[in-house]
Amino acid sequence: MENNKQVSERIHVLFFPFMAHGHMIPVLDMVKLFSSRGAKSTILTTPSNSKILEKTIEAFKNHNTDLEIGIKIFDFPCVDLGLPQGCDNVDFISSYKKPGAGDLLLKLFLSTKYMKQQLESFIETTKPSCLVADMFFPWSTESAEKFGVPRLVFHGTSFFSLCCFYNMNTHKPHEKVATSSTPFVIPGLPGGIVMTAEQANVAADDETPMGKITKEIGESESTSFGVLVNSFYELESAYADFYSTNVAKRAWHIGPLSLWNRRGQKANNIHEEEECLKWLESKTPGSVIYVSFGSGNNFTNEQMLEIAAGLEGSGQSFVWVVGKKNQNQGNEIHLYSLCIFIPITKSVNNYIFFFFEFQKKKSEKEEWLPEGYEERMKGKGLIIRGWAPQVLILDHKAVGGFLTHCGWNSAIEGIAAGLPMVTWPKGAEQFYNEKLLTKVLGIGVNVGATELVKKGRLISREEVDKAVREVMMSGEEAEERRIRAKKLGEMAKVAVWEGGSSYGDLNRLMEELNCRK
């Protein structure tokens, strides 16, 4: 991927990610991408989140001194806004949430409007070429339009999920079934996609606070300059076309973003990362399944025990990423640290590592592991407590499958790595992503999750065992699944190289922004 600075020498792009790990990481990739093409980039964020972003940006600039990337910190008085002190990130909320505290997540969504005036003042002063703002800042479209600045929406999910959401809200099939578990076909959508109301996870009433936010997001998107999607055309062409024709005025696919900027996350220190890669090097190609449930891993001890037993029963080698137990959270497991990997060369061993903590809690007895588990699994399974270098692990030749919660960042990274997946959606848009992986692309096997994880249904060890075996073992169906996954991984890489679909879409966008100057 060659730099193409002449396309966008004078472009200044503001990036405004929502305050959550899963939203900030792809935006960081996007910042690196735009900046490497010659754009000046400024990330807008809040005090606590700036600490998460600063070292990564510093690493970007140290690696390439030509990059012009800055941070603008907006005031966000958490206590005055009804939030605990320093609670300006979704990932922090789980550490504070206690009975009687109210819906802190909803409060955070609503409180973002406090930054509206600050955004407008900054736009008026800097006169940027464009504002790329997260979907959860619907009010930013009006702010940008006030000064003639185009606002691009970043959803951080697939075209498929966006189409599903649109048709669900347009046709409301969930209101025409007897129960929340009654299956229905999403009307008007290619592929005959079957869902239940609970899986669709749409607001039951447009007048609820969350329903109003969803409505505002849709209205804001329809009047915006367009939408950026972390995907590539060949992956979901029917849904990219449907979305561009029926939903958004304009959409650009510029992914997989992780392929533009190879990076990963880290557990506790460089030594652990080295041990992980060393462990993988000792394994047969394609023999290891990687298990990770993202930053919102809120399984109970009982569920974690079933996962552990299922992995053991499958007989497969595994790398399992878990979180640190939060003492204030009873039976939930939570992740707490982050490291960004900046590539120096294409070798997986030549990376700069930056580690910093979200929150550090004292460890307590790990009641979620069976007695003697790690000793029995020595040499067979590797447990990483905290964050792991996910992109590096997925790309390793020893890894042959991915057990995922179907968050889009993880799903698209698994696709880019050419891996078949065991799907375990828990909430948000994850059931949509799971349908894309299992029913449309044919590269996923469902573990048995049919409802939101908060409902408390236990997925048994037998179900985990069966799904892992189905993905990892031999057999005609499994081999065909692997072939499909590998082909998609190859297509993903082609998409971001010169002449590829995502490369071309990014060029067209930046040329258009440059012409607006």
C-alpha positions as CSV (number, residue, x, y, z in Angstrom):
1,M,0.0,0.0,0.0
2,E,1.8,3.1,-1.2
3,N,1.2,6.5,0.2
4,N,-0.8,8.7,-2.0
5,K,-0.2,12.1,-0.4
6,Q,-1.0,14.2,-3.4
7,V,-4.6,13.1,-3.2
8,S,-5.2,14.9,0.1
9,E,-2.4,17.3,1.0
10,R,-4.8,20.0,2.4
11,I,-7.5,17.8,3.9
12,H,-8.1,18.2,7.7
13,V,-10.3,15.5,9.1
14,L,-11.9,15.5,12.6
15,F,-12.5,12.0,14.0
16,F,-15.0,11.8,16.9
17,P,-15.2,8.2,18.2
18,F,-17.7,7.2,20.8
19,M,-16.2,6.6,24.2
20,A,-15.8,2.8,24.1
21,H,-12.9,0.6,23.4
22,G,-14.6,-1.2,20.5
23,H,-15.4,2.2,18.9
24,M,-12.1,3.8,19.4
25,I,-9.8,1.0,18.0
26,P,-11.2,1.1,14.4
27,V,-11.1,4.9,14.5
28,L,-7.4,4.8,15.4
29,D,-6.9,2.5,12.4
30,M,-8.8,5.0,10.3
31,V,-6.8,7.9,11.6
32,K,-3.6,6.1,10.7
33,L,-5.0,5.3,7.3
34,F,-6.1,8.9,6.4
35,S,-3.0,10.4,7.9
36,S,-0.7,8.1,5.8
37,R,-2.5,9.4,2.7
38,G,-1.4,13.0,3.7
39,A,-4.5,14.2,5.6
40,K,-4.2,16.2,8.8
41,S,-6.1,14.3,11.5
42,T,-7.5,15.5,14.8
43,I,-9.2,13.1,17.3
44,L,-11.9,14.6,19.5
45,T,-12.3,13.0,22.9
46,T,-12.7,13.4,26.6
47,P,-10.0,13.5,29.4
48,S,-9.9,9.9,30.4
49,N,-10.1,8.6,26.8
50,S,-7.3,10.9,25.7
51,K,-4.9,9.0,28.0
52,I,-5.9,5.8,26.2
53,L,-5.2,7.4,22.8
54,E,-2.1,9.5,23.3
55,K,0.5,6.8,23.4
56,T,-0.9,5.1,20.4
57,I,-0.8,8.4,18.4
58,E,2.7,9.1,19.6
59,A,3.7,5.7,18.3
60,F,2.1,6.3,15.0
61,K,4.1,9.6,14.6
62,N,7.4,8.1,15.9
63,H,7.1,5.4,13.3
64,N,6.3,7.9,10.5
65,T,7.3,11.5,11.3
66,D,5.3,12.8,8.3
67,L,2.0,12.0,10.0
68,E,0.1,15.0,11.3
69,I,-2.2,13.7,14.1
70,G,-3.5,15.6,17.1
71,I,-6.0,15.3,19.9
72,K,-8.5,17.9,21.0
73,I,-9.9,17.2,24.5
74,F,-13.4,18.2,25.3
75,D,-14.5,19.0,28.8
76,F,-16.8,16.2,30.2
77,P,-17.8,16.8,33.8
78,C,-19.0,13.4,34.7
79,V,-20.3,14.2,38.2
80,D,-22.3,17.2,37.0
81,L,-23.7,15.0,34.3
82,G,-24.9,12.3,36.8
83,L,-22.0,9.9,36.2
84,P,-19.4,8.7,38.6
85,Q,-16.1,10.6,38.5
86,G,-14.0,9.6,35.5
87,C,-16.8,7.4,34.1
88,D,-16.6,8.7,30.5
89,N,-16.1,5.4,28.8
90,V,-18.5,2.5,28.3
91,D,-15.8,0.0,29.5
92,F,-15.4,1.9,32.8
93,I,-19.1,1.8,33.5
94,S,-19.1,-1.9,34.4
95,S,-16.6,-1.1,37.1
96,Y,-19.0,1.4,38.7
97,K,-22.4,-0.1,38.0
98,K,-24.1,-1.0,41.3
99,P,-27.7,-1.6,42.3
100,G,-29.5,1.7,42.5
101,A,-27.1,3.5,40.3
102,G,-29.5,3.8,37.5
103,D,-28.8,3.1,33.8
104,L,-25.4,4.6,33.6
105,L,-25.0,3.6,30.0
106,L,-28.1,5.5,28.9
107,K,-26.9,8.5,31.0
108,L,-23.6,8.4,29.1
109,F,-25.4,8.3,25.7
110,L,-27.6,11.3,26.7
111,S,-24.7,13.2,28.3
112,T,-22.7,13.4,25.1
113,K,-24.8,16.4,24.0
114,Y,-22.8,18.3,26.6
115,M,-20.0,18.4,24.0
116,K,-22.1,19.9,21.2
117,Q,-21.1,23.5,21.9
118,Q,-17.5,22.6,22.2
119,L,-17.6,20.7,18.9
120,E,-19.2,23.7,17.2
121,S,-16.6,26.1,18.6
122,F,-13.8,23.9,17.4
123,I,-15.3,23.5,13.9
124,E,-15.8,27.2,13.6
125,T,-12.1,27.8,14.6
126,T,-10.4,25.1,12.6
127,K,-12.6,25.0,9.5
128,P,-12.0,21.3,8.8
129,S,-12.6,19.5,5.6
130,C,-14.8,16.8,7.1
131,L,-16.1,15.4,10.4
132,V,-16.1,11.7,10.9
133,A,-18.4,11.1,13.9
134,D,-19.7,8.0,15.6
135,M,-23.3,7.0,15.1
136,F,-23.9,7.7,18.8
137,F,-23.4,11.4,18.2
138,P,-26.4,12.1,15.9
139,W,-26.5,15.7,17.0
140,S,-23.1,16.2,15.3
141,T,-24.6,16.3,11.8
142,E,-26.4,19.5,12.7
143,S,-23.3,21.0,14.3
144,A,-21.2,20.3,11.2
145,E,-23.9,21.5,8.8
146,K,-24.0,24.8,10.6
147,F,-20.5,25.6,9.3
148,G,-20.8,23.9,5.9
149,V,-18.7,20.9,7.0
150,P,-19.7,17.4,5.7
151,R,-20.3,14.9,8.4
152,L,-19.5,11.2,7.8
153,V,-21.2,8.7,10.0
154,F,-19.1,5.8,11.3
155,H,-21.1,2.8,12.6
156,G,-18.4,0.3,13.2
157,T,-20.5,-2.6,12.0
158,S,-21.3,-4.4,8.7
159,F,-23.5,-3.4,5.8
160,F,-25.5,-6.5,6.6
161,S,-26.3,-5.4,10.1
162,L,-27.1,-1.8,9.0
163,C,-29.6,-3.2,6.5
164,C,-31.1,-5.5,9.1
165,F,-31.6,-2.6,11.5
166,Y,-33.1,-0.4,8.8
167,N,-35.6,-3.0,7.6
168,M,-36.5,-3.9,11.2
169,N,-37.3,-0.3,12.0
170,T,-39.1,0.2,8.7
171,H,-41.3,-2.9,8.6
172,K,-41.4,-3.7,12.4
173,P,-41.9,-7.4,11.9
174,H,-41.2,-8.0,15.6
175,E,-44.5,-6.3,16.5
176,K,-46.4,-8.9,14.4
177,V,-45.3,-12.1,16.2
178,A,-46.7,-13.7,19.3
179,T,-43.6,-13.8,21.5
180,S,-40.1,-12.4,21.5
181,S,-38.8,-15.9,20.6
182,T,-41.1,-16.4,17.6
183,P,-39.0,-16.5,14.4
184,F,-39.8,-14.3,11.4
185,V,-38.1,-13.4,8.1
186,I,-36.9,-9.8,8.0
187,P,-39.0,-8.3,5.2
188,G,-37.5,-6.8,2.0
189,L,-34.0,-8.0,2.8
190,P,-32.0,-10.2,0.4
191,G,-31.3,-13.7,1.6
192,G,-34.4,-14.5,3.7
193,I,-32.8,-13.7,7.0
194,V,-34.7,-15.3,10.0
195,M,-34.5,-13.6,13.4
196,T,-36.5,-13.4,16.6
197,A,-37.5,-10.1,18.2
198,E,-35.0,-10.6,21.1
199,Q,-32.2,-11.3,18.7
200,A,-33.1,-8.3,16.6
201,N,-32.6,-6.2,19.8
202,V,-34.6,-3.2,18.6
203,A,-36.4,-0.7,20.9
204,A,-39.9,-1.9,21.6
205,D,-41.1,1.7,21.8
206,D,-39.9,4.7,19.8
207,E,-40.8,6.9,22.8
208,T,-38.4,5.2,25.2
209,P,-35.1,7.0,25.8
210,M,-33.2,4.3,23.8
211,G,-35.9,4.3,21.1
212,K,-35.5,8.1,20.7
213,I,-31.8,7.8,20.4
214,T,-32.2,5.1,17.7
215,K,-34.6,7.4,15.8
216,E,-32.2,10.3,16.1
217,I,-29.4,8.2,14.7
218,G,-31.5,7.2,11.6
219,E,-32.6,10.8,11.0
220,S,-29.1,12.1,11.4
221,E,-27.7,9.5,9.0
222,S,-30.2,10.4,6.3
223,T,-29.1,14.0,6.3
224,S,-25.4,13.4,6.7
225,F,-22.8,13.5,3.9
226,G,-22.5,9.7,3.9
227,V,-21.4,6.7,5.9
228,L,-18.0,5.0,6.3
229,V,-18.1,1.2,6.8
230,N,-15.4,-1.1,8.0
231,S,-16.0,-3.8,5.4
232,F,-15.2,-4.6,1.8
233,Y,-17.5,-4.8,-1.2
234,E,-16.8,-8.4,-2.1
235,L,-17.8,-9.6,1.4
236,E,-21.4,-8.4,1.3
237,S,-22.0,-6.9,-2.1
238,A,-25.8,-7.5,-2.1
239,Y,-26.1,-5.7,1.2
240,A,-23.7,-2.9,0.3
241,D,-25.8,-2.2,-2.8
242,F,-29.1,-2.5,-0.8
243,Y,-27.7,0.0,1.8
244,S,-26.6,2.5,-0.8
245,T,-29.8,2.3,-2.7
246,N,-32.3,2.2,0.2
247,V,-30.8,3.5,3.3
248,A,-27.9,6.0,3.1
249,K,-27.4,8.6,0.5
250,R,-23.8,7.5,0.1
251,A,-21.6,4.9,1.7
252,W,-17.9,4.1,1.4
253,H,-16.4,0.7,2.3
254,I,-12.8,1.2,3.5
255,G,-12.1,-2.0,5.4
256,P,-10.9,-4.3,6.8
257,L,-9.3,-1.4,8.7
258,S,-7.1,-3.8,10.7
259,L,-5.4,-4.8,7.4
260,W,-4.3,-1.2,6.8
261,N,-2.6,-1.0,10.2
262,R,-1.6,-4.2,11.7
263,R,-2.1,-4.0,15.5
264,G,-3.2,-6.0,18.5
265,Q,-3.9,-5.8,22.2
266,K,-1.8,-7.0,25.0
267,A,-2.4,-8.7,28.4
268,N,0.2,-7.6,31.0
269,N,3.7,-7.4,29.5
270,I,5.9,-8.1,26.5
271,H,7.1,-11.3,28.1
272,E,3.5,-12.8,28.0
273,E,3.1,-11.8,24.3
274,E,6.4,-13.5,23.5
275,E,5.4,-16.6,25.4
276,C,2.1,-16.7,23.5
277,L,3.7,-16.5,20.1
278,K,6.3,-19.1,21.2
279,W,3.5,-21.4,22.4
280,L,1.8,-21.0,19.0
281,E,5.0,-21.8,17.2
282,S,5.1,-25.2,18.8
283,K,1.6,-26.2,17.4
284,T,0.7,-27.8,14.2
285,P,-0.7,-25.4,11.6
286,G,-4.5,-24.9,11.9
287,S,-4.7,-26.9,15.2
288,V,-5.5,-24.1,17.6
289,I,-8.8,-22.4,18.3
290,Y,-8.6,-18.8,19.6
291,V,-11.3,-17.9,22.1
292,S,-12.2,-14.3,23.0
293,F,-15.5,-12.5,23.9
294,G,-14.4,-8.9,23.5
295,S,-14.2,-6.1,26.1
296,G,-17.8,-6.8,27.3
297,N,-17.1,-10.3,28.6
298,N,-19.8,-10.5,31.3
299,F,-20.2,-14.3,31.7
300,T,-21.0,-15.7,35.1
301,N,-18.6,-18.1,36.9
302,E,-21.0,-20.9,36.0
303,Q,-20.9,-20.1,32.3
304,M,-17.1,-19.8,32.4
305,L,-16.8,-23.2,34.0
306,E,-18.9,-24.7,31.1
307,I,-16.7,-23.0,28.5
308,A,-13.6,-24.4,30.2
309,A,-15.0,-27.9,30.4
310,G,-16.2,-27.7,26.8
311,L,-12.8,-26.7,25.5
312,E,-11.2,-29.5,27.5
313,G,-13.7,-32.0,26.2
314,S,-13.2,-31.0,22.5
315,G,-9.6,-32.1,22.7
316,Q,-8.5,-29.1,20.7
317,S,-5.6,-26.9,21.5
318,F,-6.7,-23.4,22.4
319,V,-5.8,-19.8,23.4
320,W,-8.5,-18.4,25.6
321,V,-8.5,-14.7,26.5
322,V,-10.3,-13.9,29.7
323,G,-10.6,-10.8,31.9
324,K,-9.6,-10.0,35.3
325,K,-12.3,-10.5,37.9
326,N,-13.7,-7.2,39.3
327,Q,-14.2,-7.6,43.0
328,N,-17.2,-5.2,42.9
329,Q,-19.0,-7.2,40.3
330,G,-19.9,-10.5,41.9
331,N,-19.8,-13.2,39.3
332,E,-18.9,-11.2,36.2
333,I,-15.5,-11.3,34.4
334,H,-14.2,-8.0,33.1
335,L,-11.2,-7.0,31.0
336,Y,-9.1,-4.1,32.1
337,S,-6.0,-3.4,30.0
338,L,-4.9,-2.4,26.5
339,C,-1.8,-2.4,24.4
340,I,-1.4,-1.2,20.9
341,F,1.1,-2.9,18.5
342,I,2.7,-0.7,15.9
343,P,4.4,-2.5,13.1
344,I,8.0,-1.7,12.2
345,T,8.3,-4.4,9.5
346,K,6.0,-7.2,8.2
347,S,7.6,-9.7,10.6
348,V,5.3,-10.5,13.6
349,N,8.3,-10.2,15.9
350,N,9.1,-6.6,15.0
351,Y,6.5,-4.5,16.8
352,I,6.5,-1.6,19.2
353,F,4.4,-2.3,22.3
354,F,2.6,0.2,24.4
355,F,0.7,-0.9,27.5
356,F,-1.6,1.1,29.7
357,E,-4.4,0.2,32.1
358,F,-8.1,1.0,32.1
359,Q,-8.4,0.0,35.8
360,K,-6.4,-2.4,37.9
361,K,-8.1,-4.5,40.6
362,K,-6.6,-6.8,43.1
363,S,-6.9,-10.4,42.0
364,E,-9.1,-12.8,43.8
365,K,-9.6,-16.6,43.8
366,E,-10.5,-17.7,40.3
367,E,-13.7,-19.6,40.9
368,W,-14.5,-19.8,37.2
369,L,-11.9,-22.5,36.5
370,P,-12.3,-26.2,37.3
371,E,-9.9,-27.5,40.0
372,G,-6.5,-28.3,38.5
373,Y,-7.6,-27.1,35.0
374,E,-4.5,-25.2,34.0
375,E,-2.2,-28.1,35.1
376,R,-4.3,-30.6,33.1
377,M,-4.3,-28.3,30.1
378,K,-0.6,-27.5,30.2
379,G,0.7,-27.7,26.7
380,K,-2.8,-28.0,25.4
381,G,-4.4,-24.7,26.3
382,L,-3.1,-21.2,27.0
383,I,-5.2,-18.8,29.1
384,I,-4.4,-15.1,28.8
385,R,-5.7,-12.9,31.6
386,G,-6.5,-9.4,30.2
387,W,-6.0,-8.4,26.6
388,A,-4.2,-10.3,23.9
389,P,-2.5,-9.5,20.6
390,Q,-5.7,-10.6,18.8
391,V,-4.8,-9.7,15.2
392,L,-1.3,-11.3,15.6
393,I,-2.8,-14.5,17.0
394,L,-5.6,-14.7,14.4
395,D,-2.9,-14.4,11.7
396,H,-0.7,-17.1,13.1
397,K,-0.4,-20.3,11.0
398,A,-1.2,-22.4,14.1
399,V,-4.7,-20.9,14.5
400,G,-7.4,-22.7,12.6
401,G,-10.6,-21.3,14.2
402,F,-12.0,-18.4,16.2
403,L,-14.7,-18.7,18.9
404,T,-16.1,-15.1,19.0
405,H,-19.0,-13.0,20.4
406,C,-19.5,-11.6,16.9
407,G,-18.7,-8.0,17.7
408,W,-17.9,-6.5,14.3
409,N,-14.3,-5.7,15.1
410,S,-13.6,-9.3,16.0
411,A,-15.7,-10.7,13.1
412,I,-14.0,-8.7,10.4
413,E,-10.6,-9.5,11.9
414,G,-11.5,-13.2,11.8
415,I,-12.7,-12.8,8.2
416,A,-9.5,-11.0,7.2
417,A,-7.4,-13.8,8.8
418,G,-9.4,-16.4,6.7
419,L,-10.7,-18.3,9.7
420,P,-13.9,-20.3,10.2
421,M,-15.7,-19.3,13.4
422,V,-17.7,-20.6,16.3
423,T,-20.3,-17.9,16.9
424,W,-21.6,-16.9,20.3
425,P,-23.5,-13.5,20.0
426,K,-24.5,-11.9,23.3
427,G,-26.2,-8.6,22.4
428,A,-26.1,-5.3,20.5
429,E,-25.9,-6.1,16.7
430,Q,-24.1,-9.4,17.3
431,F,-26.9,-11.7,16.3
432,Y,-27.1,-9.9,12.9
433,N,-23.3,-10.4,12.5
434,E,-23.8,-14.0,13.4
435,K,-26.4,-14.5,10.7
436,L,-23.9,-13.0,8.2
437,L,-21.2,-15.4,9.3
438,T,-23.4,-18.5,9.5
439,K,-26.2,-18.1,6.9
440,V,-24.8,-15.7,4.3
441,L,-21.1,-16.4,4.2
442,G,-21.2,-20.0,5.4
443,I,-18.1,-19.7,7.6
444,G,-19.6,-19.9,11.1
445,V,-21.2,-22.5,13.4
446,N,-23.5,-21.3,16.2
447,V,-22.7,-22.5,19.7
448,G,-26.4,-22.5,20.6
449,A,-26.9,-18.9,21.8
450,T,-30.4,-17.9,20.8
451,E,-31.1,-15.0,23.2
452,L,-29.4,-12.1,24.9
453,V,-26.7,-13.2,27.4
454,K,-28.4,-11.0,30.1
455,K,-31.3,-13.5,30.0
456,G,-29.0,-15.9,31.8
457,R,-29.5,-19.0,29.6
458,L,-26.5,-21.3,30.2
459,I,-24.7,-22.7,27.2
460,S,-23.6,-26.2,28.2
461,R,-20.1,-27.7,28.0
462,E,-21.6,-30.2,25.5
463,E,-22.7,-27.4,23.2
464,V,-19.3,-25.8,23.4
465,D,-17.6,-29.1,22.7
466,K,-19.8,-29.9,19.7
467,A,-19.4,-26.5,18.1
468,V,-15.6,-26.4,18.5
469,R,-15.3,-29.9,17.1
470,E,-17.5,-29.0,14.1
471,V,-15.3,-26.1,13.2
472,M,-11.9,-27.6,13.9
473,M,-12.2,-31.3,13.0
474,S,-11.9,-33.0,9.6
475,G,-14.8,-33.8,7.3
476,E,-16.2,-32.6,4.0
477,E,-18.5,-29.8,5.5
478,A,-15.7,-28.5,7.8
479,E,-13.2,-28.5,4.9
480,E,-15.6,-26.6,2.6
481,R,-16.1,-24.1,5.4
482,R,-12.4,-23.6,5.8
483,I,-12.0,-23.1,2.0
484,R,-14.7,-20.4,2.0
485,A,-13.1,-18.7,5.0
486,K,-9.7,-18.8,3.4
487,K,-11.0,-17.4,0.1
488,L,-12.7,-14.5,2.0
489,G,-9.4,-13.8,3.8
490,E,-7.6,-13.5,0.5
491,M,-10.3,-11.2,-0.9
492,A,-10.0,-9.0,2.1
493,K,-6.3,-8.5,1.6
494,V,-6.8,-7.7,-2.1
495,A,-9.4,-5.1,-1.2
496,V,-7.0,-2.9,0.7
497,W,-4.2,-3.0,-1.8
498,E,-3.8,-0.7,-4.7
499,G,-6.5,-1.5,-7.3
500,G,-8.7,-3.1,-4.7
501,S,-12.3,-2.1,-3.9
502,S,-11.6,-0.5,-0.5
503,Y,-8.5,1.2,-1.8
504,G,-10.5,2.7,-4.6
505,D,-13.4,3.8,-2.4
506,L,-11.0,5.5,0.0
507,N,-9.3,7.3,-2.9
508,R,-12.6,8.5,-4.3
509,L,-13.7,9.8,-1.0
510,M,-10.4,11.7,-0.3
511,E,-10.4,13.2,-3.8
512,E,-13.9,14.4,-3.3
513,L,-13.1,16.0,0.0
514,N,-10.0,17.6,-1.6
515,C,-12.1,19.1,-4.4
516,R,-14.4,20.7,-1.8
517,K,-11.6,22.8,-0.4
